[in-house]
Amino acid sequence: MIVDILGNSTPTGTSEQTLNIGPGSNQGSLTGVFQNRLMPSGNAIWTLGNHTVAFGGSWSHTQLNPRDRRPGVAGTTASADFGQFVQGLVTSNDDFQTTTFLQGNGDRYYRANQTGLYLQDKYQIRPNLSLTAGIRYDLNGAFSEKYGHLYNFDPKSFAPGSAADPTNASGTFDSNGYVVAKDNNDTTLSGRQWGIGPRVGFAWSPSHFDNKVVVRGGSGFYYDRGELFTYLSPGYAAGEVHGGPFGVSQTQPFVNTQTCSKLLPDLYNGYIPTCDPTVANLSQPWGASLGAAPTGKASDITQYLPNANAIEGGAIPFTMGAYDPKNKLPYSINYTLDVQWQPRPDIAIELGYVVSQCTAYNTDGSCASSTALNLADGTPYQSTYEGGNVDLRVPYIGYSSESMDFKAVGISQYNALQAHLDKRMSHGLQVGASYTFSHATDEQSALGLFYNGDNPDNLRSGYALSDFDRKHVFNFTYTYQLRDFHPADSWAAKFTNGWSVNGLTVLQSGQPFSVIDYTGAIGSVFYSTADGVNNPVVPLASGCTPKSAVTGHSGAFGKPALDSACFTLPLLDAGGLGGAIPANDPYETTFVSHGQRNIFRQASQKRADISLVKLTSFGERSKLRYTFDVFNLTNTTSFDVTGENVSQNSNYNGFPVTTNGVDVLPTGCKADGSQTNTSFYNCPSGLGITLHTIGSPRQVQMSLRLDF
């Protein structure tokens, strides 16, 4: 692959263009997953007087089999641009395109057992009042692997030994903290993977409403599975990329990654790592010979962990993803209350309130300084592989600051007021209408791979509207059946009878979003320019509010939806943090403290679909169905989230230098990214520009189906 084939000739406003030569060896062509599940269950009901006792249980055995046929079969080769390619040069990693070869077995055969048992008693206190109480036991067994190819990281067993001493070039680790399954039954988890959930409910029909009103309510504990396949992979890996959902199948100690062992420091100013052609080139992209195959032992990891002395010299730290072995099952406490009224036989009206409080759901704890000035005394500022002294400040030396340990510590809450009107079929008309007014909040909305708050060390700072929160949702469905115009046994009825119109209309609020910046402009003191596992949130400038930062435009027709002048950076003072920041370094930033995540909301969405249906019967056994469907009847455009991913350190510059006449922050920011001064950080260009829509334009289709 040539990563940037056009180089400086790439048209303005377009991303770099890549060129694949020969068959690809990406995840899509050589990876996959299949799942089998055996799930027997049984229950029984026993009636004794006013008591109805129900009890039962289920057991499931799940086989999750990710298959990765790349190790030992296909390697990837990448050149940064056409100039590299014609010179026979390769890059070890440019924009996630790598020159690597995998050795080992990339197939995994995960197994998990789940058991559920319940006991419930419904007590009919009076003919119009019942009380239900029960208890449920859930065992959501952790993963095991058919061949023991399962690893984890135990923080308590990690012992850096002399490797933590930056003055000791030969420093060694006493223990790397890795744990490998003892056999095919070992799960590597020590936390409780079971829970007991009590539940209670009632139903009451007040007699003075002539049995037309029913009040229902209930509450209970509900346990959910904690360990998921996506939690076993690194979200983003420094250096060689092992991230993504199949990252677990290409990482040590069961798979080794081979790439060039020596780089040229003078090409691209060191920004794009280029392999030394005497070691690796297009004719031998991974080196002259393959290294040793993996052994599958936890001790193998030590050889990939650089000690502190090597890290000071720029060594690449090791990246891992793990589901914390001490995690217990996440659970939620749910409350419901609803009232149903049936004023006449064909109409029912329901009003309900739902609360769900989730405790200890999974978030990732990533490990985490930065810039490369000279200190006040002239001493060069440190620059480790991930920037500044980031790689020396991690809690576990040798591991990347972007390693991930998923812990069950998050909290969330969902509240909803729900209303529903149902008119059953009568006089050829059936109508249903539902409205939900809801409020969903959490600290983390994504499922694995990365944390979508900005500061994993302070989860509460990210507590805000959930990514999937929709404040208002309205659904309207209808069916109208035209009357029969002729006797069913006549030929005229074949054409005039059996017509109906069906429709669905959805109106809903847009989803919340934040303005984020991955270039190191946010949280530089923690991650330099190498933050690939969080969503660094860009804060509002002083004097701006979420309301005033919105321009009122859609962002789709030239005028941006957000005012770029309303955003700033959370700068730290030069010489701050007790002197940890150099006195001549005004460029460092931190994460926002609180209240900035998901403060904006995308445009609302509207859609109406309609179908004309004709049913024609031929005798008792044959039926012809014709449909004329129109999707998005009004051809209404629903816009996706406006441009929220900005680059205020557009060149990912981790080496700012104090220069006369160059300010730290931009001023007079315009929508096109222009500014009125010269500054290190640039304006958030592209902010508020909407590039995508949700759903399709109007589509019309017809179908004909014969049942016999």
C-alpha positions in Angstrom: 0.0 0.0 0.0 1.1 3.5 -0.8 -0.4 5.6 2.0 -0.3 9.0 0.4 0.0 8.4 -3.4 -0.6 12.0 -4.5 1.5 13.7 -1.8 1.6 17.5 -2.3 -0.7 17.1 -5.3 -3.6 16.0 -3.2 -6.5 18.4 -4.0 -7.3 20.9 -1.3 -10.1 19.8 1.0 -9.7 16.1 0.3 -8.0 13.5 2.5 -4.8 11.7 1.4 -5.4 9.1 -1.3 -4.1 5.6 -0.9 -3.2 3.0 -3.5 -3.4 -0.8 -3.0 -1.1 -3.0 -5.1 -2.0 -6.6 -5.1 -4.5 -8.4 -2.8 -5.0 -6.8 0.6 -4.4 -8.5 3.9 -6.7 -6.3 6.0 -9.0 -7.5 8.7 -12.0 -7.6 6.4 -10.5 -10.1 4.0 -8.9 -12.6 6.4 -10.9 -12.3 9.7 -14.3 -13.2 10.8 -16.3 -14.5 13.8 -19.0 -17.2 14.2 -21.0 -18.1 17.3 -22.8 -21.2 18.5 -25.2 -21.4 21.5 -26.9 -24.2 23.3 -29.6 -22.9 25.7 -32.0 -25.3 27.3 -34.6 -23.9 29.8 -37.6 -25.0 31.8 -40.2 -23.6 34.1 -43.2 -24.7 36.1 -46.3 -23.0 37.6 -48.0 -24.2 40.7 -51.4 -22.7 41.8 -52.3 -23.0 45.5 -55.3 -20.9 46.6 -54.6 -17.2 46.0 -50.9 -18.0 45.3 -49.5 -18.7 41.8 -45.9 -19.8 42.2 -43.6 -19.9 39.2 -40.1 -21.2 39.2 -37.6 -22.3 36.6 -34.2 -21.7 35.1 -32.0 -21.7 32.0 -28.5 -22.6 31.2 -26.5 -21.6 28.1 -23.2 -22.6 26.7 -21.8 -20.0 24.2 -19.0 -20.6 21.8 -17.6 -17.4 20.3 -15.0 -18.1 17.7 -13.0 -15.2 16.2 -11.0 -16.4 13.3 -7.9 -14.5 12.1 -6.0 -16.2 9.2 -3.3 -13.5 8.9 -0.6 -14.9 11.2 1.8 -17.0 9.1 -0.1 -16.3 5.9 -0.3 -12.6 5.0 1.8 -9.6 5.9 1.2 -5.9 5.1 3.7 -3.6 3.4 3.3 0.1 3.3 5.2 3.0 1.8 4.5 6.5 3.0 4.2 8.0 -0.4 5.2 7.4 -4.0 8.7 8.7 -3.4 9.3 6.1 -0.8 7.8 3.4 -3.0 10.1 4.1 -6.0 13.1 4.1 -3.6 12.1 0.7 -2.2 11.5 2.2 1.3 8.8 1.1 3.7 7.3 2.7 6.8 6.7 0.8 10.0 3.5 2.9 10.7 2.0 5.8 8.8 -1.6 6.7 9.6 -2.4 3.2 10.9 -0.9 1.5 7.8 1.9 -0.8 8.9 4.6 -3.0 7.5 4.2 -6.1 9.7 4.2 -9.8 9.6 2.3 -11.9 12.2 3.5 -15.3 13.6 1.5 -17.6 15.7 -2.1 -18.7 15.9 -4.7 -15.9 15.5 -7.8 -18.1 16.0 -9.6 -18.0 19.3 -12.3 -20.3 20.7 -13.9 -18.5 23.6 -16.4 -20.3 25.8 -18.8 -18.9 28.4 -21.5 -20.5 30.5 -24.5 -18.6 31.9 -27.1 -19.8 34.4 -30.3 -18.2 35.5 -32.7 -19.4 38.2 -35.8 -17.7 39.4 -38.7 -18.1 41.9 -41.8 -15.9 41.8 -45.0 -15.8 43.8 -48.1 -13.9 42.6 -50.5 -13.3 45.4 -54.1 -12.3 44.5 -54.9 -10.3 47.6 -58.3 -9.2 46.2 -60.0 -9.7 42.8 -58.7 -6.3 41.7 -55.3 -6.3 43.5 -52.3 -8.6 43.1 -48.8 -8.5 44.5 -45.9 -10.3 42.9 -42.5 -10.9 44.6 -39.6 -12.9 43.4 -35.9 -13.4 43.3 -33.5 -14.3 40.5 -30.0 -15.7 40.5 -27.7 -14.9 37.5 -24.3 -16.4 36.8 -22.6 -14.8 33.8 -19.5 -16.9 33.5 -16.3 -15.4 32.4 -14.5 -16.4 29.2 -12.4 -19.4 29.0 -10.5 -20.5 25.8 -10.5 -24.0 24.2 -6.7 -24.1 24.1 -5.9 -21.8 27.0 -5.1 -18.9 24.7 -6.4 -16.3 27.1 -4.4 -13.6 29.0 -5.0 -10.8 31.4 -3.1 -8.2 33.4 -3.0 -8.3 37.2 -1.9 -4.9 38.5 -1.0 -6.3 41.9 1.4 -8.8 40.5 3.3 -6.2 38.5 6.8 -5.6 40.0 9.1 -3.3 37.9 12.3 -4.2 39.9 15.4 -2.4 38.6 13.6 -1.6 35.3 12.1 1.5 36.9 15.6 3.1 37.4 16.3 5.4 34.4 20.0 5.3 35.2 20.2 1.5 34.9 20.6 0.5 31.2 20.3 -3.2 32.1 17.4 -2.8 34.5 15.1 -5.9 34.6 11.5 -6.6 35.6 10.7 -8.8 38.5 7.2 -9.5 37.2 5.5 -8.1 34.1 2.0 -8.5 35.6 0.7 -10.7 32.8 -1.4 -13.8 33.6 -2.0 -16.6 31.1 -4.8 -19.1 31.6 -3.6 -22.3 33.2 -5.8 -24.5 31.0 -9.0 -24.5 28.9 -11.2 -24.0 32.0 -9.3 -21.1 33.5 -11.0 -17.7 33.1 -8.3 -15.4 34.6 -11.1 -13.5 36.6 -11.2 -13.4 40.3 -14.2 -11.0 40.8 -17.7 -12.3 41.6 -19.5 -13.1 38.3 -22.9 -13.8 39.9 -25.6 -11.8 41.5 -28.9 -12.2 43.3 -31.7 -9.8 42.3 -34.9 -9.3 44.2 -38.0 -8.1 42.3 -41.4 -6.9 43.4 -44.5 -5.6 41.5 -48.2 -5.0 41.8 -51.3 -4.6 39.6 -54.5 -2.8 40.9 -57.8 -2.0 39.1 -59.8 0.4 41.2 -63.4 -0.9 41.3 -65.0 2.6 41.1 -63.7 2.9 37.5 -65.7 -0.1 36.4 -62.4 -2.1 35.7 -61.5 0.4 32.9 -58.3 1.6 34.8 -55.3 -0.5 35.7 -52.3 0.7 37.7 -49.1 -1.3 37.6 -45.7 -0.8 39.2 -42.5 -2.7 40.0 -38.9 -2.6 40.8 -36.0 -5.0 40.7 -32.3 -5.6 40.4 -31.0 -6.8 37.0 -27.5 -8.1 36.3 -25.8 -7.9 33.0 -22.8 -9.6 31.5 -19.5 -7.8 32.2 -16.8 -9.3 30.1 -17.2 -8.8 26.4 -15.0 -9.7 23.4 -14.3 -6.1 22.5 -12.8 -5.4 25.9 -9.9 -7.8 25.2 -8.3 -5.7 22.5 -6.3 -2.5 22.8 -8.2 0.5 21.4 -5.1 2.0 19.9 -1.5 0.8 20.0 1.6 3.0 20.0 3.9 2.0 17.2 2.6 -1.2 15.6 -1.2 -1.2 15.5 -2.9 -4.1 17.3 -6.1 -2.2 18.0 -9.6 -2.7 16.8 -12.0 -5.6 17.6 -9.6 -8.3 16.4 -6.6 -6.8 18.1 -6.7 -9.6 20.7 -6.1 -12.2 18.0 -2.8 -10.6 16.9 -1.1 -9.8 20.2 1.5 -11.4 22.3 2.1 -13.9 23.9 0.2 -16.0 21.3 1.1 -14.0 18.2 4.3 -12.1 17.5 4.4 -9.0 15.2 7.6 -8.5 13.2 8.5 -5.2 11.8 11.8 -3.5 10.9 14.2 -3.1 13.9 15.9 0.1 12.8 14.6 3.4 11.5 16.1 6.3 9.6 15.9 9.3 11.9 16.4 12.0 9.2 13.6 11.4 6.8 10.3 13.4 7.2 12.0 15.0 10.3 11.3 11.7 12.1 7.5 12.3 11.8 6.9 9.3 9.6 8.9 6.3 10.8 10.9 4.9 7.8 12.7 1.6 8.0 16.5 1.6 7.4 16.7 0.0 3.9 19.7 -2.1 4.9 17.4 -3.8 7.4 14.0 -3.8 5.7 12.9 -2.7 2.3 10.3 -3.6 -0.4 12.2 -6.8 -1.2 12.4 -7.9 2.4 9.8 -5.7 4.2 10.0 -7.4 7.6 13.7 -8.0 7.6 16.0 -10.7 6.2 14.6 -13.5 8.4 11.7 -14.1 10.7 12.2 -14.0 14.5 11.3 -16.7 17.0 7.7 -17.9 17.1 5.7 -17.1 20.2 5.6 -19.6 23.1 2.3 -18.5 24.7 4.0 -17.9 28.1 3.4 -14.8 30.2 7.1 -14.4 30.5 7.3 -13.6 26.8 5.8 -10.2 27.4 8.9 -9.0 29.3 11.0 -8.9 26.1 8.6 -6.3 24.7 8.7 -4.1 27.8 11.4 -1.4 27.6 13.0 -0.3 30.9 13.1 3.3 32.0 16.5 3.8 30.5 15.4 2.5 27.1 12.3 4.6 27.3 14.4 7.8 27.7 16.1 6.8 24.5 12.8 6.6 22.6 11.9 2.9 22.9 8.3 1.9 22.0 6.3 0.9 25.0 4.0 -2.2 24.9 0.3 -1.8 24.4 -2.3 -4.1 25.9 -6.1 -4.3 26.5 -7.6 -6.2 29.4 -10.8 -6.7 31.4 -9.9 -6.1 35.0 -9.7 -9.5 36.8 -11.3 -8.1 40.0 -14.5 -6.8 38.2 -17.8 -7.9 39.5 -21.0 -8.1 37.4 -22.5 -4.7 36.5 -26.2 -4.3 37.5 -29.1 -1.9 37.2 -32.0 -1.0 39.5 -35.2 -0.5 37.5 -38.5 1.2 38.5 -41.7 1.3 36.5 -45.1 2.8 37.1 -47.9 3.0 34.5 -51.6 3.7 34.3 -53.8 2.2 31.6 -57.3 3.5 30.8 -59.7 1.9 28.4 -62.6 4.4 27.8 -64.2 2.2 25.2 -63.6 -1.3 23.8 -61.5 -0.2 20.8 -59.4 2.5 22.6 -56.6 2.2 25.2 -54.6 5.0 26.7 -51.4 4.3 28.7 -49.2 6.7 30.7 -46.0 5.4 32.3 -42.8 6.4 34.0 -39.5 4.4 33.8 -36.3 4.8 35.8 -33.1 2.8 35.3 -30.1 3.3 37.4 -27.0 1.4 36.3 -24.1 0.9 38.6 -20.6 -0.4 37.9 -20.8 -0.6 34.1 -17.6 -0.9 32.2 -15.3 2.0 31.4 -11.7 2.0 30.4 -8.9 3.2 32.6 -6.1 4.3 30.3 -2.7 5.1 31.6 -1.1 8.5 31.1 3.1 14.9 29.7 4.6 16.6 27.1 6.3 19.2 24.8 10.0 19.5 23.9 11.3 22.9 24.8 14.5 23.5 26.6 14.1 24.0 30.3 14.9 27.4 31.9 18.5 26.2 32.6 19.0 25.1 29.0 18.5 21.4 29.6 16.6 19.7 26.8 13.1 18.7 27.7 12.5 15.0 27.5 10.8 13.5 24.5 9.8 9.8 24.9 8.1 7.9 22.1 4.6 9.1 23.0 5.8 12.7 23.7 7.3 14.5 26.7 7.9 12.2 29.6 4.6 10.4 29.1 6.1 7.0 28.9 8.0 7.5 32.2 4.9 8.6 34.1 2.7 5.6 33.5 1.7 3.5 36.5 3.2 0.4 35.0 6.6 1.2 33.4 7.1 -0.4 30.0 3.4 -0.3 29.1 2.0 2.3 26.8 0.0 5.2 28.2 -2.8 4.1 25.9 -3.1 0.6 27.3 -6.6 -0.1 28.5 -7.9 -1.8 31.6 -11.7 -2.0 31.6 -13.1 -1.6 35.1 -16.7 -1.9 36.2 -17.0 1.6 37.9 -19.2 3.7 35.7 -22.7 5.0 36.6 -25.7 5.9 34.4 -29.3 6.8 34.7 -32.3 6.8 32.4 -35.7 8.5 33.2 -38.6 8.4 30.8 -42.2 9.6 30.7 -44.1 7.4 28.2 -47.5 7.9 26.7 -49.3 5.6 24.2 -52.7 5.8 22.5 -54.0 2.6 20.7 -57.1 2.6 18.7 -57.8 -1.0 17.7 -59.3 -1.9 14.3 -62.8 -0.7 13.9 -64.6 0.8 10.9 -61.5 -0.1 8.9 -59.2 2.2 10.9 -56.4 1.3 13.3 -54.2 4.0 14.8 -51.3 3.9 17.3 -49.4 7.0 18.7 -46.5 7.0 21.2 -44.6 9.8 22.8 -41.5 9.5 25.0 -39.9 12.3 27.0 -36.6 11.0 28.3 -33.4 11.9 29.9 -30.3 9.6 29.7 -27.0 10.4 31.5 -23.8 8.5 31.9 -20.0 8.8 32.1 -19.3 6.5 29.1 -21.5 5.6 26.2 -19.2 3.7 23.9 -18.9 -0.1 24.1 -15.2 -0.9 24.4 -12.1 0.2 22.4 -12.0 3.7 23.8 -13.4 6.0 26.5 -15.6 8.7 25.1 -15.1 11.1 28.0 -11.9 13.0 28.0 -10.3 12.3 31.4 -10.2 8.6 32.5 -8.7 9.6 35.8 -11.8 11.6 36.7 -14.9 9.8 35.4 -17.3 12.1 37.2 -16.1 15.0 35.1 -17.6 13.3 32.1 -21.0 12.7 33.6 -23.5 14.2 31.1 -26.1 13.4 28.6 -25.6 10.0 27.0 -24.5 9.8 23.3 -27.8 8.1 22.5 -30.1 10.4 24.5 -33.2 11.6 22.6 -35.3 14.0 24.6 -38.4 13.7 22.4 -39.5 10.7 20.4 -42.9 10.6 18.6 -44.2 7.6 16.6 -47.4 7.5 14.7 -48.7 4.4 12.9 -52.0 3.8 11.0 -53.8 1.3 8.9 -56.9 2.1 6.9 -58.7 -0.7 5.1 -61.1 0.4 2.3 -64.5 -1.3 2.4 -65.3 -4.0 -0.1 -67.1 -2.6 -3.1 -68.3 -5.9 -4.7 -69.2 -9.4 -3.4 -66.1 -11.5 -2.7 -67.0 -14.2 -5.2 -67.3 -11.7 -8.1 -64.5 -11.0 -10.7 -64.9 -7.2 -10.0 -63.9 -7.9 -6.4 -60.5 -9.1 -7.6 -59.7 -5.5 -8.6 -61.7 -3.4 -6.2 -61.6 -5.2 -2.8 -58.7 -5.8 -0.5 -57.1 -2.3 -0.7 -55.4 -0.7 2.4 -53.1 2.1 3.3 -50.4 1.7 6.0 -48.1 4.4 7.3 -45.4 5.2 9.8 -44.2 8.6 10.9 -41.3 9.2 13.3 -40.3 12.6 14.8 -37.4 12.6 17.2 -34.8 14.9 18.8 -31.2 14.7 17.6 -28.5 13.1 19.7 -26.0 15.0 21.9 -22.4 15.5 20.8 -19.2 17.2 22.0 -16.5 19.1 20.1 -13.3 17.0 20.3 -9.7 17.4 19.3 -7.2 14.5 19.0 -4.2 16.6 18.0 -2.8 17.2 21.4 -4.4 20.6 21.8 -6.4 19.2 24.7 -4.7 17.3 27.6 -1.2 17.8 26.3 0.2 17.6 29.8 -1.1 14.0 30.0 -0.7 12.6 26.4 1.3 15.1 24.4 0.0 14.5 20.8 -0.6 10.8 21.2 -4.2 10.5 22.7 -5.9 7.8 20.7 -8.1 6.3 23.4 -10.1 9.2 24.8 -12.4 11.9 23.4 -10.6 15.1 24.4 -13.4 17.7 24.8 -12.9 21.3 23.6 -14.3 23.7 26.1 -16.3 26.9 25.5 -14.6 30.2 25.8 -15.4 32.6 28.6 -18.7 34.4 28.0 -20.1 31.7 25.7 -22.8 29.3 26.5 -24.0 26.2 24.6 -26.9 28.3 23.4 -24.9 31.3 22.2 -22.3 29.0 20.5 -25.0 27.7 18.2 -25.5 29.9 15.1 -29.0 28.6 14.1 -27.8 27.3 10.8 -27.7 23.6 9.8 -24.1 23.7 8.7 -25.0 22.0 5.4 -25.2 25.1 3.1 -22.0 27.1 3.8 -22.8 28.8 7.1 -21.5 26.7 10.1 -23.8 25.4 12.8 -21.3 26.4 15.6 -19.4 29.7 16.2 -15.7 28.9 16.2 -15.0 32.0 18.2 -16.8 30.4 21.1 -14.2 27.7 21.7 -10.9 27.9 23.5 -8.2 25.6 25.0 -7.8 24.7 28.8 -4.3 26.2 29.1 -2.1 25.7 32.1 0.1 28.4 33.5 3.8 28.4 32.6 5.7 27.2 35.6 2.5 25.6 37.0 1.9 22.3 38.6 4.4 23.1 41.3 7.1 23.8 38.8 6.6 20.6 36.7 5.8 22.8 33.7 8.8 24.8 32.6 8.7 28.5 33.3 9.1 29.2 29.5 6.3 26.8 28.4 2.9 28.5 28.0 1.6 25.8 25.7 0.5 23.0 28.1 -3.2 22.1 28.3 -5.2 19.9 30.6 -8.6 18.3 30.3 -11.8 20.2 31.0 -13.0 19.9 34.6 -16.7 19.2 34.1 -19.8 20.3 32.3 -18.5 20.3 28.7 -19.3 16.8 27.4 -22.4 16.4 25.1 -23.6 20.0 25.5 -24.7 20.3 21.9 -27.4 18.4 20.1 -27.7 17.4 16.4 -30.7 18.5 14.4 -34.0 16.7 14.9 -35.0 13.9 12.4 -38.3 13.5 10.6 -39.5 10.7 8.4 -42.8 9.5 7.0 -43.2 6.2 5.1 -46.4 5.0 3.5 -47.6 1.8 1.7 -50.5 1.0 -0.5 -51.4 -2.7 -0.3 -53.7 -4.9 -2.4 -54.6 -8.4 -1.3 -56.3 -10.7 -3.8 -57.5 -14.2 -2.8 -57.9 -17.0 -5.3 -59.9 -19.7 -3.5 -58.9 -20.7 0.0 -55.2 -21.6 -0.6 -53.8 -18.9 -2.8 -53.3 -15.2 -2.2 -51.6 -12.4 -4.2 -50.1 -9.5 -2.4 -49.1 -6.2 -4.2 -47.4 -3.3 -2.4 -46.5 0.1 -3.5 -44.1 1.6 -0.9 -42.8 5.1 -0.6 -40.0 5.7 1.9 -39.4 9.2 3.1 -42.6 10.4 1.5 -41.9 14.1 1.9 -38.2 13.7 0.9 -37.2 15.4 4.1 -33.4 15.7 4.8 -32.3 14.7 8.3 -28.8 15.9 9.0 -26.1 13.9 10.8 -23.9 15.4 13.6 -22.3 18.6 12.4 -18.5 18.7 12.1 -17.3 18.3 15.7 -13.8 16.7 15.2 -11.4 19.7 15.0 -7.6 20.1 14.8 -6.3 23.0 16.7 -2.7 21.6 16.6 -3.1 20.7 12.9 0.5 19.4 12.4 0.5 17.4 15.7 3.4 19.5 16.8 4.8 18.1 20.0 7.8 20.5 20.0 6.5 24.0 20.5 9.2 26.7 20.7 8.7 30.2 22.3 9.0 32.7 19.4 8.6 36.5 19.5 5.5 37.6 17.7 3.8 34.2 17.9 0.9 34.0 20.4 -0.3 30.8 22.1 -4.0 31.1 21.1 -5.6 32.3 17.9 -7.8 35.3 17.8 -10.6 36.4 15.4 -11.4 32.8 14.3 -13.6 32.4 11.3 -15.5 29.4 10.0 -12.9 28.8 7.3 -10.1 28.5 9.9 -8.6 32.0 9.2 -7.5 34.1 12.1 -6.3 37.6 12.8 -3.0 36.8 14.5 0.0 34.3 14.3 -0.2 31.6 16.9 1.0 28.1 17.8 -2.5 26.7 18.2 -4.8 27.3 15.2 -8.5 28.0 14.9 -10.9 25.0 14.8 -11.4 24.8 11.1 -14.3 22.7 9.8 -16.2 23.2 13.0 -20.0 23.2 12.5 -19.9 22.1 8.9 -22.4 19.3 8.2 -21.2 16.8 5.6 -23.6 13.8 6.0 -27.2 13.0 6.2 -29.1 10.2 8.1 -31.3 7.9 6.1 -32.1 8.0 2.4 -33.9 10.4 0.1 -37.3 9.5 -1.1 -37.4 5.9 -2.5 -40.3 4.1 -4.3 -40.5 0.4 -4.7 -43.2 -2.1 -5.7 -43.5 -5.8 -4.9 -45.7 -8.7 -5.9 -45.9 -11.9 -3.8 -47.9 -15.1 -4.4 -48.7 -17.3 -1.4 -50.0 -20.8 -2.2 
